Structures are given as C-alpha cells and as structure tokens.
Amino acid sequence: MVTSFIQRCGPAFAGAIGLAFTLGAAPAWADCAKGEAQCPSNVGGACVPTGSICCPNNKYSVIGAACSGEQQGDWGAIAIVTWHDSSGTAHAAFGVAMHAKTLSQASTRALLDCQADSNELCHIVADFSNGACGFIAMGSNANDVRWAVSADADQASNDCKQNGNTCKPPAGGCTNKQ
C-alpha cells in the first residue's frame, strides 16, 4: 500500500524537511536521527540508515542484499532524496523500480536509480506489490522543489501541482497481481 503524501523542499527551510500529508498517518521523519530516514509504514516505519533497503518488521539491509524471509511476487519501489546546494537552491532526485521478484530487489533498483542523479543518499518512500500501484510526481515553483507519492497517478500529479508548482507527469505504475 502506498500512503499519499507531499513533500516540499525550499530555501526557506534551510535544510529542514517540511511535510504535508493528504492521506494516512504522517511518518515521523523528524524523529529519525541525522543520516537516517523512515521506512514506509507497511514494512514497519522504522528509522534506518539513509541508503538502506527497508525490510519487513522494522528491519533493514544494505543495497543488493536480501531481506530475511521476504516473499516473492511482483514488487515496485520508489526512492527519493532532497537537498540544498551551497547557494541554498533546493534539488531533488528520485528512482522508481517496477516488476522485481522481491521487495529487496525493487528497493535496490529504486535506490540505485535515484542515486545515479544525486551525490546524496536516497531513501525508500514507498513500496507496493501484487496488483498495487505507486506513482511519484515532482515539480517546482520559484521557491521550492515539491514531490508527491500516491497509489494513483492523478492524485500524485494533483498533489504536486498545489501552490502553483509546475510538475512533470508522474512516474511509476502498477504491479501485476500474483
């Protein structure tokens, strides 16, 4: 399941993360220590080292390793990173992986795809499987970078476009039912 949410990253935040959620419970990213990010709630929502694969039951693994006891199916994952350069300009990169056999394979692909466009470590913000969908829309306006994740492409796009942002079409898709 993908919980819909929006994130803004702008110079006015001076490196802090501002979150506005449209559905579901808000992850407590502010509660994660520096260098950590919160995993999606469907795998436990634990804070794990940035760049890690989120595994079920609040566990994690390194990129390329398998999660203990994970089930096979048709998996997808979305990874994201936001940062400010030395001039205070906000940037973001994301990666999407579809149709992997396991959660760890989808997560590894999404993290590597995201990190190919950034010098920063990415983190998993959504995973989905066996007929579920996941989409990310990213955009900007004069003051910030904004992204939204949802199980619905139109919802991700609409959430991203709030406050006058110009957003690219959503990336992602749906997994096959197993």
Phi and psi in degrees as a GROMACS rama.xvg file:
@    title "Ramachandran Plot"
@    xaxis  label "Phi"
@    yaxis  label "Psi"
@TYPE xy
-107.852  122.249  VAL-2
-84.4044  128.876  THR-3
-70.1889  135.557  SER-4
-158.937  164.861  PHE-5
-126.858  144.025  ILE-6
-132.78  138.68  GLN-7
-112.979  143.945  ARG-8
-139.341  103.415  CYS-9
-132.374  163.255  GLY-10
-55.861  -31.0839  PRO-11
-66.2372  -20.0985  ALA-12
-80.918  -12.3768  PHE-13
48.1329  44.866  ALA-14
94.4066  -12.274  GLY-15
-78.2088  158.312  ALA-16
-102.004  126.911  ILE-17
-106.611  132.392  GLY-18
-125.054  141.316  LEU-19
-133.41  124.231  ALA-20
-107.634  141.946  PHE-21
-100.401  -26.906  THR-22
-144.497  154.215  LEU-23
74.9369  -176.975  GLY-24
-84.6354  138.84  ALA-25
-73.9455  129.844  ALA-26
-64.7214  146.194  PRO-27
-91.747  63.0711  ALA-28
-60.3949  -30.6459  TRP-29
-64.3245  -21.2235  ALA-30
-82.4558  -11.0405  ASP-31
-81.2225  141.786  CYS-32
-69.653  161.441  ALA-33
-56.7517  135.313  LYS-34
87.4265  3.72752  GLY-35
-123.568  158.532  GLU-36
-140.717  155.745  ALA-37
-85.6262  136.048  GLN-38
-76.0822  160.09  CYS-39
-57.0655  149.327  PRO-40
-64.7853  -28.1267  SER-41
-69.2818  -12.5385  ASN-42
-110.81  9.04763  VAL-43
122.116  -24.9379  GLY-44
75.3856  17.1917  GLY-45
-70.6019  155.725  ALA-46
-82.1736  128.496  CYS-47
-132.424  160.517  VAL-48
-56.2768  134.389  PRO-49
-54.9342  139.624  THR-50
89.7763  0.906686  GLY-51
-90.6183  160.312  SER-52
-86.7166  130.019  ILE-53
-82.9248  125.604  CYS-54
-112.334  159.237  CYS-55
-57.4056  157.396  PRO-56
64.0681  39.1181  ASN-57
60.1446  32.6307  ASN-58
-109.946  167.452  LYS-59
-147.868  166.768  TYR-60
-144.249  166.512  SER-61
-80.1141  158.251  VAL-62
-54.7622  131.724  ILE-63
93.8386  -16.4508  GLY-64
-91.3138  161.23  ALA-65
-92.6023  150.161  ALA-66
-78.5693  141.947  CYS-67
-63.9847  128.183  SER-68
67.7345  18.4411  GLY-69
-71.1566  151.159  GLU-70
-95.502  146.593  GLN-71
-83.4958  155.386  GLN-72
177.393  -147.857  GLY-73
-118.434  107.888  ASP-74
-112.794  150.031  TRP-75
-134.106  158.987  GLY-76
-152.027  154.305  ALA-77
-129.124  131.478  ILE-78
-120.721  152.265  ALA-79
-146.132  155.364  ILE-80
-148.74  139.941  VAL-81
-125.775  147.541  THR-82
-159.436  165.985  TRP-83
-115.231  136.975  HIS-84
-81.7174  -179.088  ASP-85
-63.1915  -20.6926  SER-86
-89.589  -2.44027  SER-87
92.2892  1.78475  GLY-88
-73.9077  133.321  THR-89
-82.1566  141.785  ALA-90
-136.213  160.131  HIS-91
-151.622  151.556  ALA-92
-140.329  152.001  ALA-93
-143.19  162.805  PHE-94
-138.406  142.582  GLY-95
-126.709  134.525  VAL-96
-123.985  138.748  ALA-97
-131.041  149.954  MET-98
61.2569  44.2067  HIS-99
-91.2689  157.924  ALA-100
-77.6332  -23.8376  LYS-101
-138.685  163.814  THR-102
-58.3764  -44.624  LEU-103
-66.5903  -35.7145  SER-104
-66.984  -43.65  GLN-105
-63.2643  -44.2617  ALA-106
-63.5073  -42.8183  SER-107
-60.1553  -47.2482  THR-108
-61.4694  -44.2137  ARG-109
-64.3523  -43.7768  ALA-110
-62.8723  -45.2707  LEU-111
-65.9869  -39.3539  LEU-112
-62.398  -44.9604  ASP-113
-64.2925  -47.5592  CYS-114
-70.6523  -15.5295  GLN-115
-66.1461  -23.2772  ALA-116
-105.84  13.3168  ASP-117
-152.628  151.145  SER-118
-90.3549  -4.06696  ASN-119
-93.9582  156.185  GLU-120
-80.5939  132.811  LEU-121
-88.5209  167.712  CYS-122
-140.057  153.459  HIS-123
-76.1124  128.121  ILE-124
-111.854  -14.7249  VAL-125
-157.863  144.628  ALA-126
-140.589  153.718  ASP-127
-156.692  156.037  PHE-128
-155.42  161.808  SER-129
49.2242  58.6257  ASN-130
99.4683  -9.42166  GLY-131
-84.7879  163.683  ALA-132
-124.25  158.612  CYS-133
-151.984  132.44  GLY-134
-136.29  147.339  PHE-135
-128.073  134.757  ILE-136
-118.918  137.451  ALA-137
-130.679  142.239  MET-138
-160.907  -171.313  GLY-139
-156.319  164.532  SER-140
-133.636  -163.395  ASN-141
-66.1094  -19.6433  ALA-142
-114.824  -14.1272  ASN-143
-159.63  172.151  ASP-144
-107.74  139.844  VAL-145
-134.866  142.014  ARG-146
-140.935  153.247  TRP-147
-140.023  140.447  ALA-148
-121.126  136.653  VAL-149
-154.777  162.21  SER-150
-77.1847  -7.28662  ALA-151
-122.511  127.284  ASP-152
-61.1529  -43.1978  ALA-153
-63.7514  -39.3744  ASP-154
-65.559  -44.0847  GLN-155
-59.7076  -43.5314  ALA-156
-64.2689  -47.5992  SER-157
-62.4444  -42.7275  ASN-158
-63.8232  -39.5285  ASP-159
-65.7677  -36.8149  CYS-160
-77.1411  -4.92704  LYS-161
-59.9794  150.593  GLN-162
63.9998  27.6124  ASN-163
81.2097  13.8756  GLY-164
-70.1004  146.074  ASN-165
-98.1183  118.687  THR-166
-117.888  146.275  CYS-167
-76.3267  158.852  LYS-168
-57.8751  145.785  PRO-169
-60.5329  146.627  PRO-170
-107.513  150.021  ALA-171
134.399  -155.747  GLY-172
166.791  -164.221  GLY-173
-117.231  144.175  CYS-174
-83.3521  163.698  THR-175
-84.0782  143.958  ASN-176
-68.0548  138.496  LYS-177
